[in-house]
Amino acid sequence: MIYFAKWKVILIVVLCALGVVYAVPNVIAPQTLDKIPSWLPYKRISLGLDLQGGSHLLLEVKVEEAIKERLNSVVDGIRSALRKARIRYRDLGRIENGATVTILKEADYGRARKLVTEVEVGMIIERDGGRITVRMTEQTLRDRKRAAVEQSIEVVRRRIDETGLREPNIQSQGTDRILVQLPGVDDPERIKRLLGKTAKMNFHLLDPQVRADPSMVRRPPPGIMVLPADDEVTATGEPVYYLVRKRVMVSGETLIDAKSTIDRGQPVVSFRFDPVGARKFGDVTKRNVGKPFAIVLDNRVISAPVIREPILGGNGQISGNFSAESARDLALLLRTGALPVPLVVLEERTVGPGLGADSIRAGKIASIFSLVVVILFMALAYGLMGIMANVALLLNLVMIAAVLSVLQATLTLPGIAGIVLTIGMAVDANVLVFERIREEARAGRTPISAVDAGYQRAFTTIIDANVTTFIAAVLLYLFGSGPVRGFAVTLAIGLMTSMFSAIMVTRLIMVTWLRYRRPQSLPI
């Protein structure tokens, strides 16, 4: 245990040097850090919401809407299948977790049943006379809801990343909620606006009458939707309503890019379709030159231009009463895709930077106090060897900072608690080794033999203690959330770096001292 191959010595020295290099940016002012070359390490430890302030949002995913939308598709699929097969039916509609239809002729029931079962997999079918009922199974319902939450999290993450925010914490909470923590954001209103929009955009043709009379708002003509304009009002301040045909001519799902630009001095949003969408858009505009069409976003008409000429390149432009910010936000929403279901803000909290500064100050005091006490204890209890352990302890803290910086892990107040705990645990391995060395020296062994035996006999105990604690940290991370995870991350990193510093660094320092001084007795 006291022999070090040359490559091991070089590896330890290199790792320690890298730890110092990657930890240094945390003590350099941000203004100075911006001036250093890009090839040098520049990443700093990211502070969590409780340390630098920011916004906390708890969102509810309306998973029921995903079920309703899927069932509406099932109803449409049944309608199309029965009409294509020329099977007469009535009372086709959606019920709770399913759909139902009544077949008028008994002779058509067998064919109808087969067609209905082919519309959607994962549904059970029931018969009551000529009535066919299909329902989603419990497993299908759970899968649909889980998929809606996972897709919503992905869209939320893309939208927030597009705003340029650094290190947001976005994770599921329970079965239908999303936790969003945004460090450094003082005003969450814009984020709430971005997350509150489903951003389902479609292109529809307008009825020749274009605008709706007040009487049509409640009772629209067949095949027509009466939708309000996004930014148009009448002389009396009432919203302008458009007569929009229900059929979707081009779906917004075929958009692949959108960006805000300036056209004739006004902010506009330019968009681009994929090849399928470009072909559909070109066909629609070719067949409807001179007719108005509507760009509908979340059931509101954001623009209703007249098609002047066929648009065949797959590119288009949305104009309106946009400000520069609203044009950027709309482009962001279109780029990142639509949410599968609406989101509702259940809880909102804003943490001021003053509270975070107090937390950092308290954490610094606790860390420094614990570090000083541990250093004094080791020096008084073990003399020169205790000082060697203290050098390794300081390197251990440097390496924790380096790993946190490289991984861009978010440091929270519980994370600071994990570091404080690590300071105490970091010397635990050294205490075990030193006590074994002390026992061996008292038994009459030479210094080199005592050090060798001390490390050999304490090694298994050190590994067992740290592995069990590491398993606990992993479980805390897997099953915990928020602050608990922050504590688990710093604890796990601290365990790994403390093992390295205690078993490798302290031992290297001690072995080097033994070789050069060759003492007759150990100062322990």
ZATIKOL-442164 format. One line per 8 residues: number of its first residue (from 1); for each residue x, y, z of C-alpha. Coordinates in steps of 0.25 Angstrom, whole numbers, plus 5000, padded with zeros to 4 digits. Layout:
N
NUM> X:Y:Z ~ ... $
end
This chain:
524
1> 5000:5000:5000 ~ 5012:5009:5001 ~ 5017:5007:4987 ~ 5013:5017:4976 ~ 5016:5014:4962 ~ 5021:5026:4954 ~ 5008:5027:4946 ~ 5000:5027:4958 $
9> 5008:5039:4964 ~ 5006:5046:4950 ~ 4991:5043:4950 ~ 4989:5048:4964 ~ 4996:5061:4961 ~ 4989:5063:4948 ~ 4975:5061:4955 ~ 4979:5071:4966 $
17> 4984:5081:4956 ~ 4971:5080:4947 ~ 4963:5081:4960 ~ 4970:5094:4963 ~ 4968:5099:4949 ~ 4954:5096:4948 ~ 4950:5102:4961 ~ 4957:5115:4959 $
25> 4946:5122:4951 ~ 4937:5121:4963 ~ 4946:5132:4970 ~ 4948:5141:4958 ~ 4939:5152:4956 ~ 4929:5150:4944 ~ 4934:5162:4937 ~ 4948:5157:4937 $
33> 4944:5143:4933 ~ 4938:5148:4920 ~ 4951:5154:4916 ~ 4959:5140:4917 ~ 4961:5132:4905 ~ 4950:5122:4901 ~ 4959:5110:4902 ~ 4961:5112:4916 $
41> 4951:5106:4927 ~ 4941:5117:4929 ~ 4929:5109:4935 ~ 4924:5113:4949 ~ 4915:5106:4959 ~ 4901:5109:4956 ~ 4893:5114:4968 ~ 4879:5109:4970 $
49> 4866:5117:4972 ~ 4868:5118:4987 ~ 4882:5124:4986 ~ 4881:5134:4975 ~ 4866:5136:4975 ~ 4856:5134:4964 ~ 4843:5128:4960 ~ 4836:5115:4964 $
57> 4824:5111:4956 ~ 4815:5098:4958 ~ 4807:5095:4946 ~ 4796:5085:4944 ~ 4795:5077:4932 ~ 4781:5076:4927 ~ 4782:5061:4923 ~ 4767:5059:4922 $
65> 4768:5068:4910 ~ 4778:5058:4903 ~ 4768:5047:4905 ~ 4756:5056:4900 ~ 4764:5059:4887 ~ 4768:5045:4885 ~ 4753:5041:4886 ~ 4749:5051:4877 $
73> 4759:5045:4867 ~ 4753:5032:4869 ~ 4739:5037:4867 ~ 4744:5043:4854 ~ 4751:5030:4850 ~ 4738:5022:4852 ~ 4730:5032:4844 ~ 4739:5032:4833 $
81> 4740:5016:4833 ~ 4725:5014:4834 ~ 4722:5024:4823 ~ 4733:5018:4814 ~ 4726:5004:4816 ~ 4712:5011:4814 ~ 4707:5006:4827 ~ 4696:5014:4833 $
89> 4697:5018:4847 ~ 4692:5028:4857 ~ 4695:5034:4871 ~ 4710:5034:4868 ~ 4718:5042:4879 ~ 4728:5042:4891 ~ 4725:5036:4904 ~ 4734:5036:4917 $
97> 4747:5029:4913 ~ 4740:5024:4900 ~ 4731:5025:4888 ~ 4718:5019:4884 ~ 4710:5017:4871 ~ 4697:5010:4868 ~ 4696:5002:4855 ~ 4682:5003:4848 $
105> 4683:4989:4841 ~ 4685:4976:4848 ~ 4692:4971:4836 ~ 4702:4982:4836 ~ 4706:4979:4850 ~ 4717:4969:4848 ~ 4724:4978:4838 ~ 4722:4990:4846 $
113> 4728:4984:4859 ~ 4741:4980:4851 ~ 4742:4994:4845 ~ 4741:5000:4859 ~ 4751:4991:4865 ~ 4761:4995:4854 ~ 4760:5010:4857 ~ 4768:5009:4870 $
121> 4776:4999:4877 ~ 4776:4997:4892 ~ 4761:4998:4894 ~ 4750:4988:4899 ~ 4737:4987:4891 ~ 4723:4985:4897 ~ 4710:4982:4890 ~ 4696:4985:4895 $
129> 4686:4982:4884 ~ 4690:4989:4871 ~ 4699:4999:4880 ~ 4714:4998:4879 ~ 4722:5004:4891 ~ 4737:5004:4891 ~ 4745:5009:4903 ~ 4760:5011:4906 $
137> 4766:5001:4916 ~ 4772:5005:4929 ~ 4786:5003:4923 ~ 4783:5011:4911 ~ 4778:5023:4919 ~ 4790:5022:4928 ~ 4799:5022:4915 ~ 4792:5034:4909 $
145> 4793:5042:4921 ~ 4807:5039:4924 ~ 4811:5042:4909 ~ 4803:5056:4910 ~ 4811:5059:4923 ~ 4825:5055:4916 ~ 4822:5062:4903 ~ 4818:5075:4911 $
153> 4831:5075:4919 ~ 4839:5074:4906 ~ 4831:5086:4900 ~ 4832:5094:4913 ~ 4847:5091:4913 ~ 4849:5095:4899 ~ 4841:5108:4901 ~ 4849:5112:4913 $
161> 4862:5108:4906 ~ 4859:5117:4895 ~ 4857:5129:4904 ~ 4872:5128:4908 ~ 4870:5125:4922 ~ 4881:5117:4929 ~ 4880:5104:4937 ~ 4865:5103:4939 $
169> 4859:5092:4947 ~ 4848:5085:4940 ~ 4842:5072:4945 ~ 4830:5064:4947 ~ 4823:5064:4960 ~ 4812:5054:4963 ~ 4804:5048:4951 ~ 4799:5061:4945 $
177> 4808:5073:4950 ~ 4821:5080:4945 ~ 4830:5087:4954 ~ 4838:5099:4948 ~ 4849:5106:4955 ~ 4855:5118:4948 ~ 4867:5123:4956 ~ 4870:5138:4953 $
185> 4856:5141:4948 ~ 4850:5152:4956 ~ 4837:5154:4947 ~ 4831:5141:4942 ~ 4820:5148:4935 ~ 4826:5146:4921 ~ 4829:5131:4924 ~ 4815:5129:4929 $
193> 4810:5135:4916 ~ 4819:5126:4908 ~ 4815:5113:4916 ~ 4800:5117:4916 ~ 4798:5116:4901 ~ 4796:5103:4895 ~ 4801:5109:4882 ~ 4793:5100:4873 $
201> 4793:5107:4860 ~ 4785:5103:4847 ~ 4781:5109:4834 ~ 4767:5110:4830 ~ 4759:5116:4819 ~ 4749:5127:4823 ~ 4734:5127:4819 ~ 4731:5137:4808 $
209> 4724:5146:4818 ~ 4737:5146:4826 ~ 4732:5153:4838 ~ 4721:5148:4847 ~ 4708:5156:4851 ~ 4705:5156:4866 ~ 4694:5146:4864 ~ 4704:5136:4859 $
217> 4713:5135:4871 ~ 4704:5126:4878 ~ 4698:5118:4866 ~ 4709:5117:4855 ~ 4705:5111:4842 ~ 4708:5096:4839 ~ 4723:5094:4837 ~ 4727:5107:4842 $
225> 4734:5112:4855 ~ 4732:5126:4860 ~ 4745:5130:4865 ~ 4750:5144:4871 ~ 4761:5152:4865 ~ 4774:5153:4874 ~ 4776:5168:4873 ~ 4764:5174:4866 $
233> 4752:5180:4873 ~ 4739:5188:4868 ~ 4736:5202:4870 ~ 4729:5199:4883 ~ 4741:5191:4888 ~ 4735:5177:4885 ~ 4744:5167:4879 ~ 4743:5164:4864 $
241> 4738:5150:4861 ~ 4742:5142:4848 ~ 4734:5131:4841 ~ 4745:5120:4840 ~ 4742:5107:4833 ~ 4745:5095:4842 ~ 4753:5088:4832 ~ 4768:5089:4834 $
249> 4775:5092:4821 ~ 4789:5092:4826 ~ 4793:5087:4840 ~ 4803:5095:4848 ~ 4810:5082:4851 ~ 4817:5083:4838 ~ 4824:5096:4842 ~ 4839:5094:4843 $
257> 4844:5108:4846 ~ 4839:5122:4850 ~ 4846:5135:4853 ~ 4842:5149:4855 ~ 4847:5159:4845 ~ 4844:5173:4840 ~ 4835:5176:4828 ~ 4832:5190:4823 $
265> 4837:5195:4837 ~ 4827:5186:4844 ~ 4830:5173:4852 ~ 4825:5160:4846 ~ 4827:5145:4847 ~ 4833:5138:4836 ~ 4830:5123:4835 ~ 4835:5111:4827 $
273> 4828:5097:4825 ~ 4834:5083:4823 ~ 4832:5077:4809 ~ 4818:5071:4812 ~ 4813:5084:4818 ~ 4819:5093:4807 ~ 4812:5084:4796 ~ 4799:5085:4804 $
281> 4800:5100:4806 ~ 4804:5102:4791 ~ 4792:5094:4786 ~ 4782:5102:4796 ~ 4787:5115:4792 ~ 4787:5111:4777 ~ 4772:5107:4777 ~ 4768:5119:4786 $
289> 4774:5131:4780 ~ 4766:5144:4783 ~ 4760:5137:4795 ~ 4762:5140:4810 ~ 4768:5130:4819 ~ 4771:5130:4834 ~ 4783:5127:4842 ~ 4777:5121:4855 $
297> 4785:5120:4868 ~ 4779:5114:4880 ~ 4765:5117:4875 ~ 4768:5131:4872 ~ 4770:5137:4858 ~ 4783:5144:4858 ~ 4783:5148:4844 ~ 4773:5148:4832 $
305> 4779:5152:4819 ~ 4774:5150:4805 ~ 4782:5140:4796 ~ 4788:5149:4785 ~ 4796:5138:4778 ~ 4800:5124:4780 ~ 4811:5122:4791 ~ 4819:5110:4785 $
313> 4832:5112:4793 ~ 4827:5106:4806 ~ 4830:5120:4813 ~ 4820:5129:4818 ~ 4818:5142:4827 ~ 4809:5146:4838 ~ 4806:5160:4840 ~ 4798:5168:4850 $
321> 4799:5178:4861 ~ 4812:5171:4867 ~ 4822:5178:4876 ~ 4836:5173:4875 ~ 4834:5165:4887 ~ 4821:5158:4883 ~ 4827:5155:4869 ~ 4839:5148:4876 $
329> 4829:5141:4886 ~ 4820:5136:4875 ~ 4832:5131:4866 ~ 4837:5124:4879 ~ 4824:5117:4881 ~ 4823:5112:4867 ~ 4838:5107:4867 ~ 4836:5099:4879 $
337> 4823:5092:4875 ~ 4810:5092:4881 ~ 4806:5086:4895 ~ 4798:5074:4894 ~ 4789:5079:4905 ~ 4787:5092:4913 ~ 4795:5096:4925 ~ 4789:5103:4937 $
345> 4798:5110:4947 ~ 4794:5105:4961 ~ 4805:5111:4969 ~ 4815:5123:4967 ~ 4826:5128:4976 ~ 4837:5138:4975 ~ 4849:5137:4983 ~ 4856:5150:4984 $
353> 4872:5151:4982 ~ 4873:5156:4997 ~ 4868:5143:5003 ~ 4878:5136:4994 ~ 4889:5145:4998 ~ 4886:5142:5013 ~ 4886:5127:5010 ~ 4899:5128:5003 $
361> 4905:5136:5015 ~ 4900:5126:5025 ~ 4905:5114:5017 ~ 4919:5121:5016 ~ 4919:5123:5031 ~ 4915:5108:5034 ~ 4925:5103:5023 ~ 4937:5111:5029 $
369> 4933:5108:5043 ~ 4933:5093:5041 ~ 4945:5094:5032 ~ 4953:5101:5043 ~ 4948:5092:5054 ~ 4952:5079:5046 ~ 4966:5085:5043 ~ 4969:5088:5057 $
377> 4964:5075:5062 ~ 4972:5067:5052 ~ 4985:5075:5055 ~ 4983:5074:5070 ~ 4979:5059:5070 ~ 4989:5054:5059 ~ 5000:5064:5058 ~ 5008:5065:5045 $
385> 5000:5054:5039 ~ 4987:5062:5043 ~ 4993:5073:5035 ~ 4995:5064:5023 ~ 4981:5060:5024 ~ 4977:5075:5025 ~ 4984:5078:5012 ~ 4976:5066:5005 $
393> 4963:5072:5011 ~ 4966:5086:5005 ~ 4968:5079:4991 ~ 4956:5071:4993 ~ 4947:5084:4994 ~ 4954:5089:4982 ~ 4951:5076:4974 ~ 4936:5077:4979 $
401> 4936:5091:4973 ~ 4942:5087:4960 ~ 4933:5075:4958 ~ 4921:5083:4961 ~ 4926:5094:4951 ~ 4929:5084:4940 ~ 4915:5076:4942 ~ 4908:5090:4943 $
409> 4901:5084:4955 ~ 4891:5093:4962 ~ 4896:5097:4976 ~ 4884:5099:4986 ~ 4884:5101:5001 ~ 4882:5087:5004 ~ 4894:5085:4994 ~ 4902:5094:5003 $
417> 4898:5085:5015 ~ 4903:5073:5007 ~ 4917:5080:5006 ~ 4917:5083:5020 ~ 4914:5068:5023 ~ 4925:5064:5014 ~ 4935:5073:5021 ~ 4933:5064:5033 $
425> 4932:5051:5026 ~ 4945:5054:5017 ~ 4954:5052:5029 ~ 4947:5040:5034 ~ 4955:5031:5025 ~ 4968:5037:5030 ~ 4964:5036:5045 ~ 4962:5021:5042 $
433> 4975:5019:5036 ~ 4983:5028:5046 ~ 4977:5020:5058 ~ 4981:5007:5051 ~ 4995:5013:5049 ~ 4996:5017:5063 ~ 4992:5003:5068 ~ 5002:4997:5059 $
441> 5013:5006:5063 ~ 5010:5003:5078 ~ 5011:4988:5075 ~ 5026:4991:5071 ~ 5025:4992:5056 ~ 5035:5001:5048 ~ 5029:5014:5042 ~ 5028:5008:5028 $
449> 5022:4995:5033 ~ 5012:5002:5042 ~ 5007:5011:5030 ~ 5006:5000:5021 ~ 4998:4991:5031 ~ 4989:5003:5035 ~ 4985:5005:5020 ~ 4983:4991:5017 $
457> 4974:4988:5029 ~ 4966:5000:5029 ~ 4964:5000:5014 ~ 4952:4990:5014 ~ 4945:4998:5025 ~ 4947:5011:5018 ~ 4941:5005:5005 ~ 4929:4999:5012 $
465> 4925:5012:5019 ~ 4926:5020:5007 ~ 4919:5011:4998 ~ 4907:5009:5007 ~ 4906:5024:5008 ~ 4907:5026:4993 ~ 4896:5016:4991 ~ 4888:5025:5001 $
473> 4891:5037:4993 ~ 4887:5030:4980 ~ 4874:5026:4986 ~ 4871:5040:4991 ~ 4874:5045:4977 ~ 4865:5035:4970 ~ 4853:5036:4979 ~ 4855:5050:4984 $
481> 4852:5063:4977 ~ 4856:5078:4978 ~ 4865:5081:4990 ~ 4866:5066:4994 ~ 4873:5063:4980 ~ 4882:5075:4982 ~ 4887:5069:4995 ~ 4889:5056:4989 $
489> 4897:5061:4977 ~ 4907:5069:4986 ~ 4908:5057:4996 ~ 4911:5047:4985 ~ 4921:5056:4978 ~ 4927:5059:4992 ~ 4928:5044:4995 ~ 4936:5041:4982 $
497> 4946:5053:4984 ~ 4948:5050:4999 ~ 4951:5035:4995 ~ 4961:5040:4985 ~ 4967:5050:4995 ~ 4968:5041:5007 ~ 4973:5028:5000 ~ 4981:5034:4989 $
505> 4986:5049:4992 ~ 4988:5047:5007 ~ 4995:5034:5005 ~ 5004:5040:4994 ~ 5008:5051:5003 ~ 5011:5042:5015 ~ 5019:5032:5006 ~ 5027:5043:5000 $
513> 5030:5049:5014 ~ 5034:5035:5019 ~ 5044:5033:5007 ~ 5051:5046:5009 ~ 5051:5047:5024 ~ 5052:5032:5028 ~ 5048:5035:5042 ~ 5051:5025:5053 $
521> 5037:5028:5059 ~ 5024:5033:5054 ~ 5019:5047:5059 ~ 5005:5042:5062 $
end
